[in-house]
Amino acid sequence: MATRTEKLVSVLKDLHGSTPDIEASALVSVDGLMIASALPRDVEEDRVAAMAAAMLSLGERSAAELARGDLEQVYVKGKEGYVLLIAVGEEAVLTGLARKDAKLGLVFLDMNRTAEKLATII
């Protein structure tokens, strides 16, 4: 029988399989701790977790302060691709790294579905 972490990692890997534009993903607590990841070996999990939590916190604060309603997603576009964040319940955030030519509509659709699956496990 698979552990909770193994189930979470399996869901993250399914996301990669169904969405080739996503290069890596992780599930991070709002406190900045790694819950589960499907990141390349050269990426520091602790760093990704801390940055994702900080970005989520800033996004939530910005949306609230500027009367934009509840935060749904955060994304950062760089020359080499995107960093995408979607809340998973109240306690976690799904972080995805997408290619620079990614079809964002499809990526967000798949990430939202994945976030729903992850929420049922955590």
N, C-alpha and C positions, 0 to 999 in steps of 0.2 A: 504494500500500500504506500502510495506516494505521500511525502510530507507536504505540509502547506507551502514551504519554499519551493519544493520541486514542482508543485502545481502552478505556482505563480510564474516560475521560470518557463514552464511549458507554454503558458498563455502568451508570455512575451515572445517566445520563439515562434509561436503560431502567427503572431502579428508580423514578424519578419517574413515568414513564408507567404503570407497572403498579400503583403505590401512590399514589393521589392524596392520601393523608394526609401524605406526605413532601413538605415544602416545599423542602428543600435537602439536599445531601449532599457529603461530601468523603472522600478517602482520604488519611490522614495517617501519616507515619512515627512510630515510637515515640519518635524524637528530637525530634518537634515540627515537622517540615518537611512542607509541603504536597506531595503527590505528584500528585493530580488533584482537581478540584472541579467541582461543579455548584451553585455558590452564587450568590445574588443579587448584583448589582453593588455594593450598598451594604454588603456584609459584607466585613470585612477578612480575607483568607485567612490571613495570618500569625497573626492573633489566634486564629482558629478552630483552627489547627493547634497552637498552643502550649497552648491550653486543653484540647483533646482529649487531647494527650499527657499533660498533668498529671493529668487526670481518670482516664485509663487507668492510669497509674502508681499513683495513690492507691487506685484500685479493686483492682488486683492486690495491693498491699500489705495492704489491709484484709482481703481474702479469705484471704490467706495467714496473717496474724497471728491472725485469728479462726477459723482452721481450717475455712474454708468451701469448700476445694478450689480448683481452677483457676477463674479468672475467666471467665465466659461473656459477660456484658454489663453495661453500666453505663447507668443512665438517670436523668435529672434532670427533675423535673416543675416547671414554672413556671406562672404564671397564664395565660400565652399559648401554652403548648405544652410540648413535650418536647425534650430533647437526648439522643440515643441513641448508644451506642458499642458496637461489636462488633469483636473482634479479627479481623484478616485475617492468618493465619499468625503468625509470631513477630515480624515487623518492621513491621506496619502496623495501623491501626485505621480501620474504617468509621464515620464520624460522620454521623448523620442528624438533621435538625430536623423534628419532626412537629407537626401541628396539635393544639390543645388537646382536640379531640373525637376524636382518632385512635383507631382500633381497634388497640390495641397488639399483640394476638396476631398479627394479620395483618401489621402493620408489622414485627415481629420475624421472622416467617416469611420475608417478602420480603427483609429485610436479611440474614438468614442465607444465603439462596440467593445474594444478590448478593455477599456476602463470599466464598463458595466460588468464584464466577466470577472475582472480582478476584484471588484467591489463585493461580489458574492463569495469570494474566497477569503478575503481579509476581514 
